[in-house]
Amino acid sequence: MSEPSEDQQEPTEAPPELSLEPIDLIVEARAHGWRLDHYLTRLYPNYSRQLFNRAIRLGAVRVNGLEVKKSRRLRVNDRITVRLPEEPDSSIQPENIPLDVLFEDEHLVVINKQADMIVHPGKGNYRGTLAGALQFHFDQLSDSAGQHRPGIVHRLDRDTTGVIVIAKNNQVHDKLSQQFADRVVKKEYRALTWNELEFDSDYIETHLRQSFRNRERMIVSEEGELTRFAKTFFEVLERYNGFTYVKLLPETGRTHQLRVHMQHKGCPLLADALYNGGSEFRLSDLTDEHASGLSESELERVLIARQALHAFRLEISHPESGKRMQFEAPLPEDFVNTLEALRQYRAKS
């Protein structure tokens, strides 16, 4: 479902600031035949492919000492040197922000991320980040993904709550990143949506790209050079009159994938302003004064003021022992309150 009136040419962007110290990589057998830009974005999922492409055009990425195109097909034992894009200010100030630690050992930490917390600094948001909190609470963190992403192997959107895993050293970081790249990490999300999904369970398969009109949004688009394939399995947990509680299992990890896929199915997430779900969800969205007997002020109570999406469960193989491990983050209070209100006022008869 493409947006109308989109420009057909990608806007010109300023070149990224690049780190002074290059990183050396040796292409392993599994990546034989991969495109250079695809390989780099799989190794470093916190960076966009577009950003890497700009770095390649600047000559900041070389293969066997030579400047190459982004479409260069890799061979086993190719040597890649890359200067990762950096933010203008390469330092992160540690911040004493409380963290909900679900698990910790000498290799990794698993956090239950709260809402309204950016994972790492960027676009003028340099304070109140998970990265700053991690710098305060932990003495050792990986720096494989750059100085602004200490320990951060994957990410959650600012207002998405739930499980996120953190690496304490670069070896662990690389092993965990490989699990994400190989899609052996199992991720389960919980979401509350407007409207009712047509089927009780199904796959959603689309191609996504960044909107040219609003660079913060992703849209469903026809397959092309700027698109990436996205696949999500969903299973309806509960149905209400006009709403759905759904389990989402992403099989790819694209930016805003679950939010875009739910909008694409005509069921945007509650309080997801970026994807037509409204800026907040109130009790008055479920009932009125006459039906409920509640006062007008009670009806105006905000149940949830951020997208109703929670990273409920994450399953990985421990990077040292190889043991499969599963972590769960309980549903946050605003999500639970909304769920209870749906059950009370919009239950199926």
Beta strands, then each sheet from edge to edge (+ up, - down):
strand 1: 17-18
strand 2: 23-26
strand 3: 61-63
strand 4: 66-67
strand 5: 79-82
strand 6: 85-86
strand 7: 100-104
strand 8: 108-113
strand 9: 161-167
strand 10: 186-194
strand 11: 201-210
strand 12: 218-221
strand 13: 228-240
strand 14: 243-250
strand 15: 281-282
strand 16: 302-304
strand 17: 309-317
strand 18: 324-328
sheet 1: 1+ 6-
sheet 2: 2+ 5- 3+ 4-
sheet 3: 7+ 8- 9+ 17+ 10- 14+ 13- 11+ 12-
sheet 4: 7+ 8- 9+ 17+ 18-
sheet 5: 15+ 16-
end
